[in-house]
């Protein structure tokens, strides 16, 4: 009996210690994201976060990302109704994050105040781009412009000047040499369609987009494919390309350049913890890591820009960071330049489907006619 009591006491002590360790453990051992952000950015940041967690807390965190477009990600989170299969939603339009918080599907971030204060409330004029949620449900992670890519040798062969603004893609010698992804398939393309519509007004905007359709030689299956076909020299220029997607082709050794036109939409790639997340500690730790200098440096080496003014893209000669600066025309921080923004995110979200329907009717269905 004494031995049994001793064994039970030891077992109870072990269980108590294990339970105490679980409660005291700074982060859980798993983290899952749902994100429209490409693997070229999510993979290196998740891998380095795992190293960071091991170094700081001696916890092995298993990380993974469920890749899904912005509308699909949003739809799944709504369908989960507060019992999500993932912990974090990363990337896309901030208006969708606001909608999720209104439905009580996001948790308050509760980040250190110094971390939050380091990020300005907005960037850009005349219409400011919000970089964080005043209510504290989401926060930006990086600045990423949606712009143009071009292949210098193909342009030279065609006798076309290097593009600097949207209108340069309407050059008559670019007929059949422009690549884009349909706004029905890509949030970055959709946002850029809205930039044109809001810049020109609806009537002139659709007329402009039809002229772009006439110059378009391919509508790719994914937005990621646009820079790839330009990098390979199959097309001269690409429309509505996120900077970091094109940078991957530059890192692969292709001769491709990126330019952000004056009114290019810049997304802060918002991030949020889902209400009911199974691993809330790991989720918040990942967000803090992303906003630290270490996390920002990893992201900047993939062709995006810092979310805070205190960091700038820079590195040793020949480094990925310096390649990114050269690739994007010398930009090191969007806080160093005057950002012109005309994009109204709320307006764009309110007419998301009507814009898609008009694209199908006036451009997709009429593409062959437009080209003729």
Secondary structure, 3 states (H helix, E strand, C coil): CHHHHHHHHHHHHHHHHHHHHHHHCCCCCEEEEEECCCHHHHHHHHHHHHHHHHHHHCCCCEEEEEECCHHHHHHHHHHHCCCCCCCEEECCCHHHHHHHHHCCCEECCCCCHHHHHCCCCEECEECCEECECCCCCCEECCEEEEEEEECHHHHHHHCCCCCCCHHHHHCHHHCCCEEEECCCCCHHHHHHHHHHHHHHCHHHHHHHHHHHHHHEEEEECCCHHHHHHHHCCCCCEEEEEEHHHHHHHHHCCCCCEEECCCCCCEECCEEEEECCCCCHHHHHHHHHHHHCHHHHHHHHCCCCECCCCCCCCCCCCCCHHHHHHHHCCCCCCCCCCCCEECCCHHHHHHCHHHHHHHHHHHHHCCHHHHHC
